């Protein structure tokens, strides 16, 4: 893991980048460290990811709700205050948001 000195983050000062989904858009505010990244990610209403992801994540729902769908068709509803954790290559998953959601996502080498 990286050695990180104490710091505060004002997310209002972090640039948002858009990432179109199969439908809708996700907006990322990203802090990249040596071996991991921290993101605030917002999915628009009607968002469906454009790929099945096999990366590991820690995903915490800050506002709203979304569904995490596994490739085997299992569906997990995530609401404000809920978190999921998965390591790299442990599942193929994608996000779906009917009404929009705001997430804190942390990922990196520590989840291999």
C-alpha positions as CSV (number, residue, x, y, z in Angstrom):
1,X,0.0,0.0,0.0
2,X,1.1,3.6,-0.6
3,X,2.4,5.8,2.2
4,X,0.0,8.7,2.3
5,X,0.4,11.7,4.6
6,X,-2.7,13.1,6.3
7,X,-4.7,15.1,3.9
8,X,-8.2,16.4,3.5
9,X,-10.2,16.1,0.3
10,X,-12.7,18.8,-0.9
11,X,-14.5,16.8,-3.6
12,X,-16.0,20.0,-4.9
13,X,-12.5,20.8,-6.3
14,X,-12.0,17.4,-8.0
15,X,-12.9,17.5,-11.7
16,X,-15.8,15.3,-12.9
17,X,-15.3,13.1,-15.9
18,X,-18.1,11.4,-17.8
19,X,-18.2,7.8,-18.8
20,X,-21.2,6.7,-20.9
21,X,-22.9,3.5,-20.0
22,X,-24.9,1.2,-22.3
23,X,-27.6,3.7,-21.2
24,X,-27.1,6.7,-19.0
25,X,-23.8,8.2,-17.8
26,X,-21.5,7.8,-14.9
27,X,-19.6,10.8,-13.5
28,X,-16.3,10.1,-11.8
29,X,-14.2,12.3,-9.4
30,X,-11.0,10.4,-9.0
31,X,-7.9,10.5,-6.7
32,X,-5.2,8.2,-8.0
33,X,-2.5,7.0,-5.6
34,X,0.4,4.7,-6.3
35,X,-1.5,1.4,-5.9
36,X,-5.1,2.3,-5.4
37,X,-7.7,4.9,-6.3
38,X,-10.6,6.6,-4.5
39,X,-13.6,7.8,-6.4
40,X,-16.9,9.5,-5.9
41,X,-19.1,8.1,-8.7
42,X,-22.5,9.2,-9.7
43,X,-24.8,7.2,-12.0
44,X,-27.5,9.1,-13.8
45,X,-31.1,7.9,-13.8
46,X,-31.5,5.0,-16.3
47,X,-27.8,4.0,-16.0
48,X,-26.7,0.6,-17.1
49,X,-22.9,-0.2,-17.2
50,X,-21.6,-1.0,-20.7
51,X,-19.4,-3.9,-19.5
52,X,-19.1,-6.8,-17.0
53,X,-16.4,-5.8,-14.6
54,X,-14.1,-8.3,-12.9
55,X,-12.0,-5.7,-10.9
56,X,-12.2,-5.7,-7.2
57,X,-13.9,-2.8,-5.4
58,X,-15.1,-1.5,-2.1
59,X,-18.4,0.2,-3.0
60,X,-20.3,2.3,-0.5
61,X,-23.6,3.9,-1.3
62,X,-23.7,7.5,-0.2
63,X,-27.1,8.6,-1.7
64,X,-29.9,6.9,-3.6
65,X,-29.9,3.2,-4.6
66,X,-28.7,0.9,-7.3
67,X,-28.5,-2.7,-8.2
68,X,-25.3,-4.8,-8.6
69,X,-26.0,-7.6,-11.1
70,X,-23.7,-10.6,-11.3
71,X,-23.2,-12.3,-14.6
72,X,-24.9,-15.4,-13.2
73,X,-28.1,-13.2,-13.0
74,X,-28.0,-12.7,-9.2
75,X,-29.2,-9.1,-8.3
76,X,-28.3,-7.2,-5.2
77,X,-30.1,-4.0,-4.2
78,X,-27.9,-1.5,-2.6
79,X,-29.3,1.5,-0.7
80,X,-27.8,4.5,1.2
81,X,-25.4,3.2,3.9
82,X,-24.8,-0.2,2.3
83,X,-21.4,-1.5,1.1
84,X,-20.2,-4.3,-1.0
85,X,-16.7,-5.7,-1.3
86,X,-15.3,-8.0,-4.0
87,X,-11.7,-9.0,-4.9
88,X,-10.4,-9.1,-8.5
89,X,-11.7,-11.9,-10.7
90,X,-14.1,-13.2,-8.0
91,X,-17.2,-12.2,-10.0
92,X,-18.4,-10.5,-13.1
93,X,-20.6,-7.6,-12.1
94,X,-22.2,-4.5,-13.4
95,X,-24.2,-1.6,-12.0
96,X,-27.8,-0.6,-12.8
97,X,-29.4,2.6,-11.5
98,X,-33.0,3.4,-12.1
99,X,-33.1,6.8,-10.4
100,X,-29.5,7.8,-10.0
101,X,-27.0,7.1,-7.1
102,X,-23.9,8.5,-5.5
103,X,-21.1,6.1,-4.5
104,X,-17.7,6.1,-2.8
105,X,-15.6,3.5,-4.6
106,X,-12.1,2.3,-3.5
107,X,-10.1,-0.1,-5.6
108,X,-6.5,-1.2,-6.2
109,X,-3.8,-3.8,-5.9
110,X,-4.8,-4.7,-2.3
111,X,-7.9,-6.4,-3.8
112,X,-6.0,-8.9,-6.0
